[in-house]
């Protein structure tokens, strides 16, 4: 399948993703039955959730501490610096290189008859052997003037790789923020869940005491006591499980932030949420870090084609040498020769045994692969946005439904308890109503957490989950400062002129025509089916942004 058809397929997928299921969606209830409005609000032991202690910690503080001390993030910053160092390596190809060379030698010759007969008699009597020593030293200065475009292409390649590294770092920062948001929301959820479980345990203890007293008065039976004890022991197991879950969440928080969580404040609203799925797709096309990194990586591979082609181009350089040569022992500066040499060298490659052609083909194949990965990344991005959007919609609907469910469960428990005390309900009815209320409250906490995390994941896919948006005074890490220092390191006044000359005639790093590798297909119908998207991928329109947002009505709820 030709590569140029991919945008058409992507447009089809995006169009399918934006379809809503309004024809199949049932209207969502926004309030309980009006009959409840004629009665006062229930006043029972479960009336209010346990009060939270005053907060001394916040998501903003956790974000600031994470970006200042997280070792994994710091390691990724050093990875980016290592990538940027390639810029310095590329720029060094057009800068002068100087070196000092020194060498010394000693030669001992045991002369044969012929050599000995040619020596003066005084030398033969003085020393029958021949000993010589010497020392040479020189300073060599090389200045490339034209590298066939190698240096210019290598610099463009390094800059493109640096851009890809920045997007990779931005994606890693977003992933870390998602993990932090999840850990923060988990700790808050688990603490509140533990408080509900603990309160339920105390209420069951009081209920058991009341039932025992009524048993002694002859109103209830031993079975009622056993029923309550069963629920009481189950509540203790739930408390233990809630404590263990809280410790797990705290451990995750500590691993990310590097400290213990305090009394966490409620999660703030996340800025930058899209108003619709179409807007989410449009934003992601411009700011998603994975897509931007894939594009920069393809550009890097395209520049490597020029680097490979430059291997077959001429080079021109200048070399200057200043050196001395003479005996080392006895050392006398006047006995040493001093030489100065200047040399211009033009190197024209003629035949490389197919090496250059192989390098060019290798670079082109990699450029084709990286270009195709842009489309693969775009498709994965569509899938990720659809999944995140649906998770947000689902969690939002569950939250609104469970808020009503909690109100109904309170009424249910109050009525059951009153009727139980009048002898109209059994102990089982009371315990069941009480357990329903507790489980509904715990489920509501999980849905609220899921909704908030889904928002964070969606913003991460859009490239909008960043410290600058979450904090007024975000920790500032500027990767460009290192790159600026790197470009100025060992710079010479004429460096820009040499780079300009080297870039005048360089191989073009132009995009290559991309075709899918040839594969055998059974039929055209099978190919068409592989790119056909479901008719309905999105659950609905824009959900509410958070717990404090006003209620909204979806198009399919009308």
C-alpha positions in Angstrom: 0.0 0.0 0.0 1.5 3.4 -1.0 2.5 5.6 1.9 0.6 8.6 0.5 -2.7 6.8 1.4 -1.9 6.9 5.1 -3.2 10.5 5.7 -6.5 9.4 4.0 -6.7 6.4 6.3 -5.9 8.6 9.3 -8.7 11.0 8.3 -11.1 8.1 8.1 -10.1 6.9 11.5 -10.4 10.3 13.0 -13.8 10.7 11.5 -14.9 7.4 12.9 -13.5 8.3 16.3 -15.7 11.4 16.5 -19.0 9.6 16.1 -21.2 9.7 19.2 -23.6 7.0 20.3 -26.5 9.3 21.0 -28.9 6.9 19.3 -28.0 4.1 21.7 -27.4 6.0 24.9 -30.1 6.1 27.6 -30.8 9.4 29.3 -28.8 9.7 32.5 -30.6 10.6 35.8 -29.6 13.8 37.4 -31.6 13.5 40.6 -33.5 11.1 42.7 -37.2 10.5 42.6 -39.2 13.6 43.6 -40.9 11.7 46.3 -37.8 12.1 48.5 -38.1 15.9 48.5 -41.1 15.7 50.8 -39.0 14.3 53.6 -36.2 15.7 55.7 -32.6 14.7 55.0 -31.6 11.5 56.9 -29.7 11.9 60.1 -27.8 8.7 60.9 -24.4 7.6 61.8 -23.4 7.6 58.2 -24.7 11.2 57.6 -21.2 12.7 57.1 -17.9 11.4 55.9 -15.1 11.5 58.4 -13.6 15.0 58.6 -10.2 15.3 57.0 -7.4 17.0 59.0 -6.2 20.4 57.9 -4.0 20.0 54.8 -0.3 20.8 55.0 0.7 19.3 51.6 -0.5 19.9 48.1 -0.1 18.6 44.5 1.9 21.7 43.6 4.4 21.0 46.4 4.7 17.4 45.4 5.3 18.4 41.8 8.0 20.9 42.8 9.8 18.3 45.0 9.6 15.7 42.3 11.1 17.8 39.6 13.8 18.9 41.9 14.9 15.6 43.3 13.6 12.6 41.2 16.7 10.6 40.2 15.1 9.0 37.1 14.2 12.4 35.8 17.7 13.7 36.5 19.2 10.7 34.7 17.0 11.5 31.6 18.3 15.1 31.7 21.8 13.8 31.6 20.8 11.5 28.7 19.7 14.6 26.8 23.0 16.3 27.6 24.8 13.3 26.2 22.8 13.7 23.0 23.6 17.4 22.8 27.3 16.6 23.1 27.0 15.3 19.5 26.6 18.9 18.5 30.0 19.7 19.9 31.5 16.7 18.2 30.0 17.8 14.9 31.2 21.4 15.3 34.7 20.2 16.1 35.0 18.9 12.5 35.5 22.4 11.2 37.7 23.7 14.0 41.5 23.7 14.1 43.2 20.8 15.8 46.7 21.2 17.3 48.9 18.5 18.7 52.5 18.2 20.0 54.5 15.2 19.0 57.8 14.2 20.6 59.9 11.1 20.0 63.3 9.9 21.1 65.4 6.9 20.1 68.6 5.0 20.9 70.4 2.7 18.5 73.3 0.3 19.4 75.0 -1.4 16.4 77.5 -4.2 16.7 79.4 -3.6 13.5 80.5 -6.4 11.2 83.8 -6.7 9.4 82.8 -4.6 6.4 81.3 -1.8 8.5 84.2 -1.9 11.0 86.8 -1.6 8.2 85.1 1.6 6.9 85.2 3.2 10.4 88.1 5.5 11.4 90.8 3.8 13.5 90.2 6.2 16.4 86.5 5.3 16.5 87.3 1.6 16.4 89.8 2.0 19.3 87.6 4.2 21.3 84.4 2.1 21.1 84.1 -1.1 18.9 80.3 -0.6 18.9 78.3 2.1 17.3 75.8 4.0 19.5 73.4 6.7 18.3 70.5 8.7 20.0 68.2 11.3 18.7 65.1 13.3 19.7 62.5 15.0 17.5 59.6 17.3 18.5 57.0 19.1 16.4 53.8 21.0 16.7 51.1 20.1 14.1 48.1 22.4 13.4 45.3 21.1 11.1 42.5 23.3 9.8 39.8 21.7 7.6 38.4 24.1 5.0 36.0 21.8 3.2 34.9 18.4 4.3 32.6 17.6 1.4 29.6 18.5 3.6 30.4 15.9 6.3 30.7 18.5 9.0 27.6 20.5 7.9 25.5 17.3 7.6 26.7 16.0 10.9 25.8 19.3 12.6 22.3 19.2 11.1 22.0 15.5 12.2 23.1 16.4 15.7 20.7 19.3 16.0 17.8 17.1 14.8 18.7 14.4 17.3 18.9 17.1 20.0 15.3 18.2 19.1 14.1 14.6 19.3 15.8 14.2 22.7 14.0 17.3 24.0 10.7 15.8 23.0 11.6 12.5 24.6 12.5 14.3 27.8 9.2 16.2 27.7 7.3 12.9 27.3 9.3 11.4 30.3 8.3 14.4 32.4 4.7 13.9 31.4 4.8 10.3 32.3 6.3 11.1 35.7 3.5 13.7 36.3 0.9 11.0 35.5 2.5 8.7 38.0 2.6 11.5 40.5 -1.0 12.4 40.0 -2.0 8.7 40.3 0.1 8.3 43.6 -1.4 11.6 45.0 -4.9 10.6 44.2 -4.4 7.1 45.5 -3.1 8.3 48.8 -6.1 10.6 49.2 -8.6 7.9 48.1 -7.0 5.3 50.4 -6.9 7.5 53.4 -10.6 8.4 53.0 -11.5 4.8 52.3 -9.7 3.7 55.5 -11.6 6.4 57.5 -14.9 5.0 56.1 -13.9 1.4 56.9 -12.8 2.4 60.4 -16.0 4.3 61.0 -18.0 1.3 59.8 -16.2 -0.9 62.2 -17.0 1.4 65.1 -20.7 1.5 64.0 -20.9 -2.3 63.8 -19.4 -2.5 67.3 -22.1 -0.2 68.6 -24.7 -2.2 66.7 -23.5 -5.4 68.2 -23.7 -4.0 71.7 -27.3 -2.9 71.0 -28.3 -6.3 69.6 -26.7 -8.1 72.6 -28.7 -5.8 74.9 -31.9 -6.5 73.1 -31.1 -10.3 73.1 -30.8 -10.1 76.9 -34.2 -8.3 76.9 -35.6 -11.2 75.0 -36.3 -9.3 71.7 -33.7 -10.8 69.5 -32.0 -14.2 69.1 -28.6 -15.7 69.0 -28.7 -15.7 65.2 -28.9 -11.9 65.2 -25.8 -11.7 67.3 -24.0 -14.1 64.9 -25.1 -12.1 61.9 -23.7 -8.9 63.4 -20.4 -10.6 64.5 -19.9 -11.9 60.9 -20.2 -8.4 59.5 -18.0 -7.0 62.3 -15.2 -9.5 61.6 -15.6 -8.8 57.8 -15.3 -5.1 58.6 -12.0 -5.7 60.5 -10.7 -7.6 57.4 -11.7 -4.6 55.2 -9.9 -2.2 57.6 -6.7 -4.3 57.4 -6.9 -4.4 53.6 -7.5 -0.6 53.5 -4.4 -0.1 55.7 -2.3 -2.3 53.5 -3.5 -0.5 50.3 -2.8 2.9 51.9 0.8 1.8 52.7 1.2 0.6 49.1 0.1 4.0 47.8 2.3 5.9 50.3 5.3 3.8 49.1 4.5 4.8 45.5 4.3 8.4 46.5 7.6 8.3 48.4 9.3 6.6 45.4 8.3 9.4 43.1 8.5 12.5 45.4 11.2 11.3 47.7 9.4 12.1 50.9 6.4 11.1 53.0 3.0 12.5 52.0 1.5 15.0 54.4 -2.2 15.8 54.9 -2.9 16.1 51.2 -5.2 18.9 50.0 -8.0 18.1 47.5 -6.8 17.6 44.0 -6.9 21.0 42.0 -8.6 21.2 38.7 -6.3 20.4 35.8 -6.0 23.3 33.3 -6.1 22.9 29.5 -8.7 20.2 29.2 -10.2 20.1 25.7 -13.9 20.9 25.1 -14.4 18.0 22.6 -12.7 15.0 21.1 -12.1 16.9 17.9 -10.2 19.6 19.8 -8.2 16.9 21.6 -7.1 15.4 18.2 -6.2 18.8 16.8 -4.1 19.7 19.9 -2.3 16.4 20.0 -1.3 16.7 16.4 0.6 19.9 17.3 1.9 19.3 20.9 2.1 15.5 21.6 5.8 14.8 22.5 5.9 11.3 21.0 4.7 12.5 17.6 7.1 15.4 17.7 9.9 13.1 18.7 9.0 10.7 15.8 9.1 13.6 13.3 12.4 14.9 14.7 13.8 11.3 14.5 12.8 11.0 10.9 14.5 14.3 10.2 17.6 13.0 11.9 17.6 9.9 9.7 17.2 12.1 6.6 20.2 14.1 7.6 22.2 10.9 8.1 21.7 10.2 4.4 23.6 13.4 3.6 26.3 12.3 6.1 26.7 9.0 4.2 26.8 10.7 0.8 29.4 13.1 1.9 31.8 10.2 2.5 32.4 10.1 -1.3 33.1 13.8 -1.7 36.5 15.6 -1.8 38.1 17.1 1.3 40.4 20.1 1.5 42.5 21.0 4.5 45.6 23.0 5.6 48.4 21.6 7.8 51.2 23.6 9.5 54.1 21.9 11.2 57.0 23.4 13.3 59.6 20.9 14.5 63.1 20.2 15.8 65.5 17.2 15.4 68.9 16.4 16.8 70.9 14.3 19.3 69.6 13.9 22.8 72.9 13.1 24.5 75.0 15.2 24.6 72.2 17.8 24.3 73.1 21.1 22.6 70.4 23.3 21.3 72.7 24.5 18.5 73.0 21.0 17.1 69.2 20.7 16.5 67.6 21.5 13.2 64.4 23.6 13.2 61.9 23.1 10.3 58.7 24.8 9.4 56.3 23.1 6.9 53.0 24.2 5.4 50.9 21.8 3.3 47.6 22.0 1.6 45.9 18.6 1.0 43.1 17.8 -1.3 41.6 14.3 -0.9 39.4 12.9 -3.6 37.8 9.5 -2.9 37.8 7.3 -6.0 36.8 3.8 -4.9 35.7 2.5 -1.6 34.7 -1.1 -2.4 30.9 -0.4 -2.1 31.2 0.9 1.4 29.8 4.4 0.7 26.9 3.0 -1.3 26.1 0.6 1.5 26.2 3.5 4.0 23.8 5.5 1.9 21.4 2.6 1.4 21.5 1.9 5.2 20.7 5.5 6.0 17.8 5.6 3.4 16.3 2.4 4.8 16.5 3.8 8.3 14.9 7.1 7.1 12.1 5.1 5.5 11.5 3.2 8.7 11.5 6.3 10.9 9.1 8.1 8.5 6.7 5.2 8.7 7.0 5.3 12.4 5.5 8.8 12.3 2.3 7.3 10.9 2.4 4.4 13.5 2.9 7.0 16.3 0.0 9.0 15.0 -2.3 6.0 14.9 -1.2 5.0 18.4 -1.9 8.6 19.5 -5.5 8.3 18.1 -6.0 5.1 20.1 -4.6 6.6 23.3 -6.8 9.7 23.1 -9.9 7.6 22.4 -9.1 5.4 25.4 -8.3 8.4 27.7 -11.5 10.2 26.6 -13.7 7.2 27.1 -12.1 6.6 30.6 -12.9 10.2 31.5 -16.4 10.0 30.2 -17.1 6.7 31.9 -15.6 7.8 35.3 -17.5 11.1 35.1 -20.8 9.2 34.5 -20.0 6.7 37.3 -19.2 9.6 39.7 -22.5 11.4 39.0 -24.5 8.2 39.3 -22.7 7.1 42.5 -23.3 10.5 44.1 -27.0 9.9 43.7 -26.5 6.3 44.8 -24.9 7.5 48.1 -27.9 9.8 48.8 -30.3 6.9 48.1 -28.3 4.5 50.2 -28.5 7.0 53.1 -32.2 7.1 52.8 -32.4 3.3 52.5 -30.3 2.8 55.6 -32.2 5.4 57.7 -35.5 3.9 56.8 -34.4 0.3 57.4 -32.9 1.3 60.8 -36.1 3.0 61.9 -38.2 0.1 60.7 -35.9 -2.3 62.5 -36.3 -0.6 65.8 -40.1 -0.8 65.3 -39.8 -4.5 64.6 -40.6 -4.3 60.9 -37.1 -5.2 59.6 -34.7 -7.9 60.5 -31.1 -7.6 61.6 -30.0 -8.8 58.2 -31.9 -5.9 56.5 -30.1 -3.4 58.7 -26.6 -4.9 58.1 -27.2 -5.1 54.4 -28.3 -1.5 54.1 -25.4 -0.4 56.2 -22.9 -2.4 54.0 -24.5 -1.0 50.9 -24.0 2.6 52.0 -20.3 1.9 52.9 -19.5 0.2 49.7 -21.2 2.9 47.7 -19.1 5.6 49.4 -15.9 3.7 48.8 -16.9 3.1 45.1 -17.6 6.8 44.8 -14.0 7.6 45.9 -12.6 5.2 43.3 -14.6 6.8 40.5 -13.6 10.3 41.6 -9.9 9.1 41.5 -10.4 7.5 38.1 -11.9 10.6 36.7 -9.1 12.8 37.8 -6.4 10.3 36.6 -8.2 10.0 33.2 -8.0 13.8 32.9 -4.3 13.7 33.6 -3.7 10.9 31.1 -5.6 12.8 28.4 -3.6 16.0 29.1 -0.4 13.9 28.9 -1.4 12.6 25.5 -2.1 16.2 24.4 1.3 17.3 25.6 -0.3 19.7 28.1 0.6 18.0 31.4 3.5 20.2 32.2 4.8 21.9 35.3 4.4 25.4 33.8 0.6 24.7 33.7 0.4 23.2 37.1 2.6 25.6 39.1 2.8 29.4 39.2 6.5 29.2 39.9 7.6 25.9 38.2 11.1 24.5 38.8 13.1 25.8 35.9 15.3 23.4 33.9 16.5 24.9 30.7 18.2 22.3 28.5 19.2 25.0 26.0 21.6 26.6 28.4 23.9 23.5 28.2 23.6 23.5 24.4 24.6 27.2 24.2 27.7 26.6 26.3 28.5 23.6 24.2 28.4 25.6 20.9 30.7 28.2 22.4 33.2 25.7 23.8 36.6 25.9 21.9 35.1 28.3 19.4 37.4 30.2 17.1 36.7 33.5 15.3 36.8 32.0 11.8 34.7 28.9 12.7 31.5 30.4 11.2 33.2 31.1 7.9 34.5 27.5 7.7 31.1 26.1 8.4 29.6 28.4 5.8 32.1 27.2 3.2 31.5 23.6 4.1 27.7 24.0 3.8 27.8 25.6 0.4 27.9 22.4 -1.6 26.5 19.6 0.5 24.4 16.5 -0.3 20.7 17.2 0.0 18.9 15.6 2.9 15.6 15.6 1.0 12.7 13.3 1.9 12.8 10.0 0.0 9.7 8.5 -1.6 8.3 5.9 0.8 6.7 2.7 -0.3 5.5 -0.2 1.9 7.7 -3.3 1.6 6.3 -5.8 -0.9 4.2 -8.4 0.8 1.9 -11.1 -0.6 -1.8 -10.5 0.1 -4.7 -12.9 -0.2 -7.2 -10.4 -1.4 -8.0 -6.7 -1.5 -10.9 -7.3 0.9 -8.6 -8.4 3.6 -6.5 -5.3 3.2 -9.5 -3.0 3.4 -10.8 -4.8 6.5 -7.5 -4.2 8.3 -8.0 -0.4 8.2 -11.7 -0.3 8.9 -12.4 1.4 12.2 -15.5 0.7 14.4 -18.4 3.0 13.8 -18.5 4.2 17.4 -15.4 4.7 19.5 -16.3 7.5 21.8 -18.7 7.2 24.7 -19.9 10.8 24.5 -19.2 14.5 24.6 -17.2 16.5 27.1 -17.6 15.3 30.7 -17.4 17.6 33.7 -13.9 18.8 34.4 -13.9 18.1 38.1 -15.9 17.8 41.3 -16.5 21.5 41.5 -17.5 21.9 37.9 -21.2 22.7 37.1 -23.3 19.8 35.9 -23.5 19.5 32.1 -25.9 17.7 29.8 -24.4 15.6 27.0 -25.9 15.7 23.5 -27.0 12.1 24.0 -28.6 12.9 27.3 -31.1 15.3 25.9 
